């Protein structure tokens, strides 16, 4: 069963920024990031309780091949993506959404 997926504006902006950064670093790498992020979002949507729960209500799903996690919460019906978080950023900033 696929659950409703909502991506907050800040998370969408983080994803676009990362894709653009990778594309500027090497042609085609931005598209690879986008594809890996899409796979992570598909996996989350298919099995939202299948990822590690951290800091109470937030779960983390890694973007395979890149130093990013998708941080989201799930209320039983809706998945809300709050951040596409670079793993080298300060950890405290990931939950201030």
Secondary structure, 3 states (H helix, E strand, C coil): CCCEEEECHHHHHHHHHHHHHHHHHCCCHHHHHHHHHHHHHHHHHHCHHHCEEECCCEEEEEECCCCEEEEEEECCCEEEEEEEEECCCCHHHHHCC
